Amino acid sequence: MLNRLLQRLIILGLGIFSVWLIVFVVFETADRRLPWILAVGLTYAIGAYVILPWVIRMGLKFLHRKRVPSFTTTGDGLPGDPVNVALVGTLSQLRAAFAALGWSEADRLGVASSWGMIRAFVLNSPYPTAPFSTLYLFGRGQDIGFQRAIDNSPRKRHHIRFWSLNLVQAETTWAGGSASFWLNTERPSDDERVIWIGAGTRDTGLSLTRLSFQVTHATDSDTNVERDFIIAELENIGSIAAVKVYQAGQRLATERVNHYTTDGRVTLASLVDGG
C-alpha cells in the first residue's frame, strides 16, 4: 500500500511539475516575446510534443519498475508495440542470428532514409533496410532493429526492435535499492553480453495514424503469432537455446535478470554461436 501511495505521489508530482513548466515557464517566456496567439500555439506545441510525452515516459518508468514493460511507447508517450521477446547474448550474436534468417538490419532514421522509405512506400518498391519509426523503452529509442519483407513489399514485413540492458549494472543497482538503472538511458557497449528486450510485430499494409492521419503501416493485432514465428525461425537454424515462455507475474530466471517480470507473455532464449 505504501508502494502504491509513493507511486501516486510521484505521478502527481510529475503532473504538477509539467503544468508549472508549461504555464509558468514556456508560456510566460513565449508571451513576453510573441503575440498572444503565437505564444499559445508555441506553448501547445512544446507542451503536447515535448514536455507531456517526457512526463508520460517518466511516469511509466516508475509504474513499471522491476518489470519488463508490457509495451513500448511512441514519441508522444502513447502505448506502442508490445514487448514479447527477450534474447540474451552479444550484439554480434544478435546480428548473426538474424542475418542467418535472411533478415536485414534497419537503417538509422534520418532525412535520406525517411525519404527513401516514403518513396518505397508510395511506389511499393523494395527497400530491404527501410528505417523504423522510433519507439521508446527504458527512456530511449530502439538500439537496433531487423526486418524481412513479405512479397518483396515495403508495406508488408516481419520486423522487431530491440533495446539492450546491461546485466551486471542491473543486478548491482537493484541490489543497492537504487532506481538509477531505470533512469539511465545509456546503451551498453557492443561487446557486452546483455539482455535484448524485443518488440516484434508484422506489418500488413497501409493505415492512417490517429489524430494526424498520416500514412503509416497497419499492424497485425495478434502479436503472439509474430513472437512465435520469430522464435521458431531462430530455433530452426540453431541460433537460440534454453527457450522458455513466461506468463504474467513470473520472473525471467536467467543469469542476472531474475528481477524482471512481465504482464504479458515473453519468450526468453539465449543466443548461441554457429546458428
C-alpha positions as CSV (number, residue, x, y, z in Angstrom):
1,M,0.0,0.0,0.0
2,L,2.9,2.3,0.8
3,N,4.5,1.5,-2.5
4,R,1.2,2.4,-4.4
5,L,0.9,5.6,-2.4
6,L,4.5,6.5,-3.3
7,Q,3.9,5.8,-7.0
8,R,0.8,8.0,-7.0
9,L,2.7,10.8,-5.3
10,I,5.4,10.6,-7.8
11,I,2.9,10.7,-10.7
12,L,1.1,13.6,-9.1
13,G,4.4,15.4,-8.7
14,L,5.3,14.9,-12.3
15,G,1.9,16.2,-13.3
16,I,2.2,19.3,-11.2
17,F,5.7,19.9,-12.5
18,S,4.6,19.6,-16.1
19,V,1.8,22.1,-15.6
20,W,4.1,24.6,-13.9
21,L,6.7,24.1,-16.7
22,I,4.1,24.7,-19.4
23,V,2.3,27.6,-17.9
24,F,4.9,29.5,-15.9
25,V,8.0,28.8,-17.9
26,V,7.1,28.1,-21.6
27,F,4.0,30.3,-21.9
28,E,5.3,33.2,-19.9
29,T,8.6,33.2,-21.8
30,A,6.8,33.0,-25.2
31,D,4.1,35.6,-24.2
32,R,6.8,38.2,-23.5
33,R,8.4,37.7,-26.9
34,L,5.5,36.8,-29.2
35,P,1.9,37.9,-30.0
36,W,-0.6,36.2,-27.7
37,I,-1.9,33.8,-30.4
38,L,1.6,32.7,-31.4
39,A,2.6,32.2,-27.8
40,V,-0.4,29.9,-27.2
41,G,0.4,27.9,-30.3
42,L,4.1,27.6,-29.4
43,T,3.2,26.6,-25.8
44,Y,0.8,24.0,-27.1
45,A,3.4,22.5,-29.5
46,I,6.1,22.3,-26.8
47,G,3.7,21.0,-24.1
48,A,2.0,18.4,-26.3
49,Y,5.0,17.1,-28.2
50,V,7.9,17.6,-25.8
51,I,7.0,18.0,-22.2
52,L,4.0,15.8,-21.8
53,P,5.5,12.9,-23.7
54,W,8.5,13.1,-21.5
55,V,6.4,13.2,-18.3
56,I,4.4,10.2,-19.5
57,R,7.5,8.1,-20.2
58,M,8.9,9.0,-16.8
59,G,5.7,8.0,-15.1
60,L,5.6,4.7,-17.0
61,K,9.2,4.0,-15.7
62,F,8.1,4.4,-12.1
63,L,4.9,2.4,-12.6
64,H,6.8,-0.5,-14.3
65,R,10.0,-0.5,-12.1
66,K,11.3,-4.0,-11.6
67,R,9.3,-5.2,-14.6
68,V,9.9,-5.8,-18.3
69,P,7.3,-3.3,-19.5
70,S,4.4,-5.0,-21.4
71,F,4.6,-2.4,-24.2
72,T,6.8,0.3,-25.7
73,T,5.7,3.9,-26.1
74,T,5.6,6.2,-29.0
75,G,7.2,9.6,-29.1
76,D,4.1,11.3,-27.6
77,G,4.0,8.8,-24.7
78,L,1.2,6.6,-26.0
79,P,1.4,2.7,-25.9
80,G,3.3,1.3,-28.8
81,D,4.2,-2.3,-29.9
82,P,4.1,-4.9,-27.1
83,V,7.2,-6.4,-25.6
84,N,7.2,-10.2,-26.5
85,V,10.8,-11.4,-26.9
86,A,13.9,-11.4,-24.8
87,L,17.2,-12.7,-26.0
88,V,20.5,-12.9,-24.0
89,G,23.7,-12.5,-25.9
90,T,26.1,-10.1,-27.6
91,L,25.4,-7.7,-30.4
92,S,27.4,-9.8,-32.8
93,Q,25.4,-12.9,-31.9
94,L,22.1,-11.0,-32.4
95,R,23.2,-9.7,-35.8
96,A,24.5,-13.1,-36.9
97,A,21.2,-14.8,-35.9
98,F,19.0,-12.5,-37.9
99,A,21.4,-12.4,-40.8
100,A,21.2,-16.2,-41.0
101,L,17.4,-15.9,-41.2
102,G,17.8,-13.5,-44.2
103,W,16.5,-10.5,-42.2
104,S,18.0,-7.1,-42.8
105,E,19.2,-4.6,-40.2
106,A,17.1,-1.4,-40.4
107,D,18.8,1.8,-41.5
108,R,19.0,4.6,-38.9
109,L,16.2,7.1,-39.2
110,G,17.3,10.2,-41.0
111,V,16.3,12.6,-43.8
112,A,17.7,10.4,-46.6
113,S,16.4,7.1,-45.2
114,S,13.0,8.7,-44.4
115,W,12.6,10.0,-47.9
116,G,13.7,6.6,-49.3
117,M,11.0,4.9,-47.1
118,I,8.3,7.3,-48.2
119,R,9.2,6.7,-51.9
120,A,9.3,3.0,-51.5
121,F,6.1,3.0,-49.5
122,V,4.2,5.0,-52.1
123,L,5.6,3.2,-55.2
124,N,5.6,-0.2,-53.4
125,S,9.2,-0.7,-54.4
126,P,11.6,-2.9,-52.4
127,Y,13.6,-1.3,-49.6
128,P,15.1,-4.2,-47.5
129,T,16.8,-2.0,-45.0
130,A,14.0,0.5,-44.5
131,P,14.2,2.6,-41.3
132,F,11.8,2.1,-38.4
133,S,9.9,4.8,-36.6
134,T,11.3,5.4,-33.1
135,L,9.6,3.6,-30.2
136,Y,10.8,4.1,-26.6
137,L,11.7,1.6,-23.8
138,F,13.6,2.5,-20.7
139,G,13.7,6.1,-21.8
140,R,15.4,5.7,-25.2
141,G,14.7,4.7,-28.7
142,Q,15.4,1.3,-30.0
143,D,19.1,0.3,-30.3
144,I,18.7,-1.9,-33.3
145,G,16.0,-3.5,-35.5
146,F,15.6,-6.2,-38.1
147,Q,13.1,-6.9,-40.8
148,R,12.1,-9.2,-43.7
149,A,9.8,-8.0,-46.4
150,I,6.7,-10.1,-47.3
151,D,6.2,-10.5,-51.1
152,N,9.1,-8.1,-51.5
153,S,6.9,-5.1,-50.5
154,P,7.9,-2.4,-48.0
155,R,4.3,-2.2,-46.9
156,K,4.2,-5.8,-45.5
157,R,7.0,-7.1,-43.4
158,H,8.1,-9.0,-40.3
159,H,10.1,-6.7,-38.0
160,I,11.4,-6.4,-34.5
161,R,13.0,-3.7,-32.5
162,F,15.5,-4.4,-29.7
163,W,16.7,-2.5,-26.6
164,S,19.8,-3.7,-24.7
165,L,20.1,-3.8,-20.9
166,N,23.3,-4.3,-19.0
167,L,23.0,-7.4,-16.9
168,V,25.7,-6.6,-14.3
169,Q,24.6,-3.0,-13.9
170,A,21.0,-4.1,-13.4
171,E,21.9,-6.5,-10.7
172,T,24.3,-4.2,-8.8
173,T,22.0,-1.1,-8.8
174,W,19.0,-3.1,-7.7
175,A,21.0,-4.9,-5.0
176,G,21.6,-1.4,-3.6
177,G,18.0,-0.4,-3.9
178,S,18.8,2.3,-6.4
179,A,16.4,3.3,-9.2
180,S,19.3,4.9,-11.2
181,F,19.4,1.9,-13.6
182,W,15.9,2.7,-14.8
183,L,16.7,6.3,-15.2
184,N,19.9,5.6,-17.2
185,T,19.3,5.8,-20.9
186,E,22.8,4.8,-21.9
187,R,23.2,1.9,-24.3
188,P,25.7,-0.9,-23.1
189,S,28.9,-1.3,-25.2
190,D,28.6,-3.5,-28.3
191,D,30.8,-6.3,-27.0
192,E,28.9,-6.9,-23.7
193,R,26.6,-9.9,-23.1
194,V,23.3,-8.2,-22.4
195,I,19.6,-8.9,-22.5
196,W,17.9,-7.7,-25.6
197,I,14.3,-6.8,-24.9
198,G,12.4,-7.1,-28.2
199,A,9.0,-6.0,-29.6
200,G,8.1,-7.9,-32.7
201,T,5.1,-7.3,-34.9
202,R,4.0,-7.9,-38.5
203,D,3.1,-5.1,-40.8
204,T,0.2,-5.9,-43.1
205,G,-0.4,-2.9,-45.3
206,L,-1.4,0.7,-45.2
207,S,-3.2,2.6,-42.5
208,L,-3.7,6.1,-41.1
209,T,-2.4,7.3,-37.7
210,R,-4.7,8.7,-35.2
211,L,-5.1,12.4,-34.9
212,S,-2.6,13.4,-37.6
213,F,-4.0,11.0,-40.3
214,Q,-0.5,10.3,-41.7
215,V,0.0,7.3,-43.9
216,T,1.7,4.5,-42.0
217,H,1.9,0.7,-41.6
218,A,-1.1,-1.3,-40.5
219,T,0.0,-3.9,-37.9
220,D,-1.4,-7.4,-37.3
221,S,-3.1,-7.2,-33.9
222,D,-2.1,-10.8,-32.9
223,T,1.5,-10.2,-31.9
224,N,1.7,-13.6,-30.2
225,V,1.7,-15.1,-33.7
226,E,4.7,-12.9,-34.7
227,R,6.5,-13.7,-31.5
228,D,6.1,-17.4,-32.0
229,F,7.1,-17.1,-35.7
230,I,10.4,-15.3,-34.8
231,I,11.3,-17.7,-32.1
232,A,10.5,-20.7,-34.3
233,E,12.7,-19.3,-37.1
234,L,15.6,-18.8,-34.7
235,E,15.2,-22.3,-33.3
236,N,15.1,-23.9,-36.7
237,I,18.6,-22.6,-37.6
238,G,20.0,-23.3,-34.2
239,S,20.7,-19.7,-33.2
240,I,19.0,-19.9,-29.8
241,A,18.8,-22.3,-26.8
242,A,17.1,-22.7,-23.5
243,V,13.8,-21.3,-24.8
244,K,11.2,-20.5,-22.1
245,V,7.8,-18.8,-22.2
246,Y,6.8,-16.8,-19.2
247,Q,3.3,-15.9,-18.1
248,A,2.2,-12.8,-16.3
249,G,3.8,-12.3,-12.9
250,Q,6.6,-14.8,-13.4
251,R,10.3,-13.8,-13.3
252,L,12.7,-14.2,-16.1
253,A,15.1,-16.6,-14.4
254,T,18.3,-16.3,-16.4
255,E,21.7,-15.2,-15.2
256,R,21.4,-11.8,-13.6
257,V,18.0,-10.7,-14.9
258,N,15.7,-12.5,-12.5
259,H,14.3,-9.2,-11.1
260,Y,12.4,-8.6,-14.4
261,T,8.8,-9.7,-14.8
262,T,6.2,-9.2,-17.4
263,D,2.4,-8.7,-17.5
264,G,2.2,-10.5,-20.9
265,R,3.9,-13.5,-22.4
266,V,7.5,-13.0,-23.2
267,T,9.6,-15.8,-24.8
268,L,13.1,-15.8,-23.4
269,A,16.1,-17.5,-25.0
270,S,19.9,-17.4,-25.1
271,L,21.7,-16.7,-28.3
272,V,24.4,-19.2,-29.3
273,D,27.1,-19.1,-31.9
274,G,27.0,-21.2,-35.1
275,G,23.3,-20.7,-36.0
